[in-house]
Amino acid sequence: MPTALITGASAGLGAEFARQLARRGADLVLVARSTDALEAQAAELRSAHGVAVEVLPADLSVAEEVERVAARLRDASDPVDLLVNNAGFGLPLHFADNDIDDEVRHLRVHVEASMRLMHAALQTMRGRGGRIINVASVAGFISRSTYSACKSWLIGFSRWANAEYSRDGVTVTALCPGFVHTTFHERMGLAQGDEGVPRLLWLQAPDVVRAGLRDAALGRAVSIPSLRYKAVVALAGLLPRSVTAGVARRGRV
Ligand SMILES: NC(=O)c1ccc[n+]([C@@H]2O[C@H](COP(=O)([O-])OP(=O)(O)OC[C@H]3O[C@@H](n4cnc5c(N)ncnc54)[C@H](OP(=O)(O)O)[C@@H]3O)[C@@H](O)[C@H]2O)c1
């Protein structure tokens, strides 16, 4: 049975990755800070699907805790076949108004932790094969504060790493959803209506995860779920940066 390690598995897209992978028979390693939520999720998946589920609580903004997860990924005696770098959060204000320590934690979770975990995963995946999915965002194709800069890093790095490591049997896919119904916006203190985003632009987590798993299986470097957002990204590539930055000021994805 393949084994998948998912960060941010206690809620939203990460919890949905866990459900879909368990349904396909994968054993799981679940990572997030909320131990109780992870234990509850693990118990449910073990009993519903008969898979092995390990709970590995960690705050990915803390170096020693990221290292514990990296050590699990380097463990060649119980190798991980799929790494999903999904944990993430948004900051409520604009850059200059956010606490700088919060900005640093944000950068660590989105970029540094993902980079360290990819590096660790490659130590056992190269040669034997494996998949990495980095949950980025359509925000990575536009300019909007540090969130979109972090997501751009994930997209750019995934493109290069997919070309480089597919020769060793490892694919790397940046999954780039638009707005998805999860706890993400609520955790920023925003009701979904607060974003001023039309209902048509909201995606469902199961559809996003299905698209990401399918595109990763096809070895794609970038996965943009839904035709709507494929069109948005194509259009963003054609418009001047000043126009897309103006539009992007409205919402957080
Ligand atoms: N929802 C959207 O509209 C949207 C759109 C595009 C991209 N995304 C991206 O999708 C990914 C998942 O977000 P989501 O929408 O599913 O949000 P969510 O429902 O708020 O879930 C976020 C997950 O990340 C975990 N997490 C947050 N900070 C962490 C930390 N310091 N250490 C470890 N785990 C941490 C949370 O668990 P704990 O609190 O238990 O630690 C939770 O499991 C994020 O990378 C986000 O940027 C979301």
The ligand as a Gaussian input file, in Angstrom:
#p B3LYP/6-31G(d) Opt

LIG

0 1
 N       -9.376000      28.037000       0.858000
 C       -8.966000      28.711000      -0.202000
 O       -9.701000      29.544000      -0.768000
 C       -7.585000      28.437000      -0.752000
 C       -7.319000      28.850000      -2.059000
 C       -6.083000      28.594000      -2.617000
 C       -5.109000      27.951000      -1.868000
 N       -5.375000      27.587000      -0.589000
 C       -4.296000      26.916000       0.159000
 O       -4.746000      25.633000       0.553000
 C       -3.996000      25.181000       1.681000
 C       -4.962000      24.592000       2.700000
 O       -5.814000      25.635000       3.153000
 P       -7.350000      25.399000       3.487000
 O       -8.129000      26.273000       2.593000
 O       -7.655000      23.969000       3.581000
 O       -7.368000      26.095000       4.933000
 P       -7.855000      25.588000       6.349000
 O       -9.171000      24.921000       6.253000
 O       -7.734000      26.795000       7.235000
 O       -6.761000      24.505000       6.784000
 C       -5.426000      24.880000       7.018000
 C       -4.652000      23.710000       7.582000
 O       -3.287000      24.117000       7.783000
 C       -2.902000      23.789000       9.106000
 N       -1.913000      24.743000       9.615000
 C       -2.005000      26.099000       9.680000
 N       -0.922000      26.619000      10.271000
 C       -0.110000      25.571000      10.590000
 C        1.139000      25.443000      11.237000
 N        1.799000      26.514000      11.717000
 N        1.687000      24.210000      11.387000
 C        1.017000      23.111000      10.946000
 N       -0.171000      23.157000      10.331000
 C       -0.737000      24.374000      10.165000
 C       -4.206000      23.831000       9.921000
 O       -4.132000      22.938000      11.030000
 P       -3.911000      23.360000      12.566000
 O       -4.607000      24.657000      12.811000
 O       -4.471000      22.183000      13.294000
 O       -2.431000      23.442000      12.712000
 C       -5.193000      23.237000       8.903000
 O       -5.153000      21.829000       8.954000
 C       -3.220000      26.407000       2.191000
 O       -1.877000      26.279000       1.800000
 C       -3.887000      27.582000       1.474000
 O       -2.991000      28.650000       1.283000
 C       -6.598000      27.797000      -0.011000

